[in-house]
C-alpha cells in the first residue's frame, strides 16, 4: 500500500480577501458563535459553510433553504471574491500558533484509499452530520474545507514540503485567534517530488474531519463519480506526526446523578487516590475534578498503555468505565444529554466558569491523548471513545476549495 495525492485547480480567495474569507471549521462553533464570527465579514466562508446564520433564527440547519442559501452565496463569491488556478497544483500549508509550527501537504487524496483504509479512521460518524455535509457537497459541487490528516514522518516528505516554502506564499496572515496561516503553490517539479515522497508513506490517518471524509465518499457515490473524476478525491492537508499537537477533550456534567457534592467526593475518594490538586493533570492516568469551587486530582490508573488493548488504558475510557457510568449514570456518552464536552483550546478556566455559573455541576479535566495512542488504535482497526482528541491549531475553511 502507498498513499496517493493529486494536484487540483484550487478555487481560492483573492489575496486581499484571504484573511476575511478564511473560516473556522463549520463544526467547531454553534450557530450563535458562527454568526458572531461572520459579523461585519460579508466574505467569510461561514456564510457558505453555516448558511443558516443568514436566515431567521430558529431555522433548522438542515432545512432546504439553508442549502439553497449556501449555493447562492457560493455562486456570488465565485464572481466577486474567488479566483481559480489555471492548472492543477499541489500546495503546502503552514500553521503557526505561538512557538508551535507545522507544515503539511495540501491536495486531493483518493477516496478509494479512504474506503480501503489506506486513509485510516479512528472515530465513528453520526448519520445526521454525514447527511448534512453530503448534501452540502452535492449542492455546491465543491468541498469547501479540508480534512486534517497525519502520517509517520519521513525525511523525504519533510524536505519536499520545506522546499516549496522557499519562495513567496500565496497567502500569509494571522487570524483573530493569533494562529498564522500561510499557503504556497508547488511548481510542477516540486509537486513531483511531493508525490514521490508521499508514495513511500504506507498509511494516512484522519486526525480531524471524519464527517467531512465520510460525506465526501457518500457524495462520490451519490454523483456516480468514476475513479478519475474530481468527486473521487478528498480535499485534505497531511502533516507529519512529529509536528502535530493534541490538546485534551474535557467533560462536564449537568448534574451529580442524585449525589450531593460532599457525598460524591466521599464515593470517589473511597474508590480512587484523590487529593486537592491543580486544574490540569500532570500525567496520563490522572484527571482533574472541579466541584463546589475546588479542584482535585483523581488517579484513575498508571501512566502505561496496553499495547494489546490501547483503548482500555486511555484516560477517557478509564473515566467512563470507572466513574461516569457506574457512579454518575452516563451509560452512553454519545447520546446522553447530561454530558457535554469542552475542547482543550478553551482551557480549564472554561470548566470552572461552567460550574461556577451553575451551567454544569462537575467538570473533569483530562490529560491529552498521544498521537502514538491514536495511531495504535487506528492500526488495530478500533474506534476511539467519543471526544477523545482536540487537534490545535486547526485548518481554515475557504482558503483552498475543491470543485467536484
N, C-alpha and C positions, 0 to 999 in steps of 0.2 A: 504494500500500500504506500501511497505517497499523496501529499496534498497538492492540489492544483489551484492556481489563481489565474484569472483572465482580465486583461485590460478592458475598460469600458469608456464610453463617451459620457463623462460626468456632466449632469446638469447641475450648475452651481451658482452661487450668488455673484453678482457684480462685486468687485473688490471693495468698493465703498460701502456696500451693504452687508458684507460678510458678518461683522460683529452683531448687527441688528437681527439678521435672519437666523443665525445660529441659536438653536433652542435646546433646552434640556430634554432628555428622553421623555417621550409622551407619558410613560407610566411611572415616573418618579414624583409627579405632582398631582394633586387633585384639581378639580375644575376651578376652585377659587384661587389656588396658587398659580395655576396656568393663566387665568385671567389677569391676575396682578402682574405677572412677569411680562405679559404681552401689552400691558397698558402703555400707551404712547409709542408703541413699536409696531406700526402697521405692516412692516415686512418680516415680523417674527414668524418662523415656521410653525409656531404654536397655533397660528390661525388656520393651518392646514392639519397638523397632527392632532390638535384638540379643537376642532372647528366648533364644538358646542359653546365655546367661550364667546362666540359672536351671535349666539341665538338667545332667546329669552330664557331666564332662569327656570330651572325645573324640567327643561327638555332632556329626555333620555340621551345619554351619549351614544346609544345605539339606534337612535331614530333615523329614518330615511333622510330627513332634511340635514342631518349632521354630515353625512357622506356627500350629499349634493353640495352643501356649502364648502366642504373641503375641496371638492373638484373645482368649483367656481373660483375659489381663492387661488388654488394652484395654477389654474389656467391664466388668471390675472398676473400672477407672479412671473409666468413664462414670458410675458410680453414686457414687463416693467422692471423685474428685479433679477432675473436669471439669465445666465449665458450657458452655452454648451460647447465643450471642447470638440474640435473638428475631427480629431482622430481618437481612437481608443487609447487610454493611458492607464498606467498604474500610478499610485500616489503613495506618499509617505506622510503619516500624520503623527505629530509630536504633541504630547500633553506635558504641561509643567504645572506643578502645584507645590508652592514653597520650594524646598530643596529636592523634591521628587521630580523625576523626568522619565518618560517612557516614549519610545519611538517605534511605530508599527507600520506594517504594510497594508495599504488600503486598495481594495479591488473587489472583484466579484468572484465568489467561490462556488464550487459545484454543489448544487442541491442533490445530485445523485450521490455525492460523497457524504452529504448530510444523512441521506436515507440509508447509506451503507455503514454509518458510524465511523467513517474516517474523520468526520466532524462530530465529536463526541458530546453527548448531553449528560447533565447530572441533575436536572430538575424536571418535575412533571409540569405540564402546562394545563391551564384551565380553558375549557371549551369556549366560554363566553368571550374571553380575551382573545383566543385564536380567531373566533368568528369575526370579531371587530377588526383586527388588523388584516385578516384575509380580505374582508370587504374593502378596507381602506386601500390595500394594494391593487385589487382588481378594478376598483372605481377610478383610481388615479392612473392606473397602469404605470406605477412607479413605487419604488422602495425609497422612502424619504429619510430614513435613519439607519445607521449601520449596526450590525451585531458586533459585540466585543468578543474576539477570540484570543486564545493564548496557545503557546506551544513551547516545548522544551527547547531552550535556546541553542542555536548553532552559531559558530563564529562566522560562517559564510553569510547567514541571514543578517546578522548584526552589521557586518561590513557592507553588504549590499545596500541596506537601508541608510546607513550613515553616509554613503557616497552620494545619495540623492540630495542630502541636506547641505551639500557644499555650495549650491547655488541659491539664488533668491527664491523665497517661497511665494506661492500664490496668495496665501493669507498668513498673517501673523498678528494676533491680537490677544488681549487679556479680557476675559469675560468679567461680568459684575461680581462673580463669586471669587475672583482672584486667580482662576485657572487660565493658563495660557494655552492657546490653540494655534498651531502652525501646520500648514499643508504644503507639500511640494509635489510637482508633477515629475515623474521619471521620464528620462529620454528613452528612446527605443532600446538603446544599448543597455541602459540601467534596468529597464523592465526585463530584458532577457536574463540579466544577472539575478534579479529578484526571483524570477520564475524558476531558474535553475537551483537557486539556494532553497527555495521552498519545496522543491521536488525531493529534497533529502529529509524533509520533515515528515515522519510517518503519520502523525495524528495532530489534529487541531481540536481544541477544547472550547466549548462555549463557556465564556465567563459570565457575560451579561447579554440577555436578548433571546432567551429560549422561545418566548412567544413570537418575536419577530421571525425567527428561523422557521418555526413550525408553520406560521402563517404564510411565509414565502413558499414553502413546499406545498401547502394546500392551494395557493394561488396558481402555482405551476400546473397542478392537476386540473384546477377549475378552468384554466385557459387552454388546456390540452397542448401545452408547450412541448416542442421537440427538444432533443438533447442539446442542440446548438442555439436554441432561442434564448433571448435575454432573460425570459422568465424562468429559465432552468438554472439561474445563477442568483446568488445571495450577496447583497452588499454587506461587507464586513471589514473590520480592521483587525489584524492579527499582531499581537505583541509577544515578545519573548517572556517566558515565565519569570525570569530573574528581575524584570522591570515592573512586574505587576504589584499592585498594592491592594490588600484586602483589609477592610475595616469590619468590626463586629456588627451583628444584627441583634439588637436588644429586644426584650419582651416586656410588655406592660399588660396588666390585668385590670379589668374594670371593678372586680370585687374579690373578696377573700373566701368565697365559697362557704359562707356561714361562720368563718372564724373571726374572732377579734384579732387585732394586730398582736396583742400580748400572747394569745393562745397559739397563733400561728408561729410566732418566734419560738415558743416553747417546743412545739412539734418539730420544727426544723432543727433546733439545737439538740434535741434528743436523738435525731437521726444522722446528723452530719456535724463535722467540726465547723464551728461558726464563731466568729468574733467580730467586734467592731472593726470596720475597715474603710478602705478608700473606695471612691466611686468605681474605679476600673480595676478588674482583677489583674494580678501581676503575672499570672501564668495559666497555661492550659490546665483544666481540672478544677478551676475556681470560677465563681461568678459573684458579682456584686448584687446585693439586695438593698433596695431603698424602700423603707416602710416607716410610717409615723415619724417622718422627719429625720431619720438616721440611716446611715449606710452600714452594712455588714458585709463581711466576706464569708461566703459559703463554699466549703470544699466538697466538690462532687466526686472527685476521684484523683488519680495521679495524672502526671503530665505525659504519659506514654500514649502511643497509637497502636491499636491491634491490627497488624498487617493482614490477618486473616478476616477480620471484620471491622474495617475502619469506621463504619458508621456508628457502631456501638460506643466507641470512645470519643466521638465528637461531644463537646460540651452541650450543644443544643439537644443532642439525643439524651445525654445523661439527665439534663434538667427536665426534659419532657417526661422521661420514663420514671424518674425518681421523685419528682416534685410536682410538676404541673398536672400530670394525670392522677396519681394516687392521692395527693394532698389537696389540690386545688380544682380538681374535676375537669380539667381541659383534656378531653379524650382525643379529639381530632383538631389540632391547631389550624388545619387548613380551612375548617368550616365554622369553628366555634366563634361566635361574635363577642365573647367575653375577653378574648385576647387580641392584642394589636402588636405591631412590630415597628421598631424605630431604627432607621438606618444609622450606622455609626457616624456618618458625617454630621449628624445633628448633635452628637455629644451627649455625655451623661447629664449635663445641665438640663437638657430637654426632658430626661426621665424625671429628674427632681421637680421640674416645673409641672409636669402632668400629674404627679402625685400630690404636690403641694396645692395645686388648684383643684384637686379632687376630680380630675378627669380620668384618673387611674387610682387604684387602691394600693398597688405594689408594682415595683419595677425590678427587672433583672438585667444587669449589665453583663455582657458576655466578653470573653476573650476571643480574638479573631481566629477563624479557621485558617489554616495554611494552604497555600496552593498545592503543596505536596499531598495533603489530605484530600483536596478536591480531585486531583488527578488520579489518585489511588482509587477513589470511589468510582470515578468515571471509567477507569480502566477495567474495573470489576463489573461494569455494566449495571451498577447500582444507582439508586436515586438518593440524593441528599435530602434531609428533612427540609421542610419549607422555611424560607427566610433564614438561610444559614450564612450567606456571604453578601457583603456590600462592597462592590468594587468602586474605588475612587482614585483618581479623578475619572469622570465619565466623559464619553464622547458626546459631541453635539450633533443634533439632527440638523439637516438642511445644508451642510457645507458640501456634501457630495451626495447627489441624488442619482439613483439608478433607474433609468426608464426601462420598462419591460414591454 
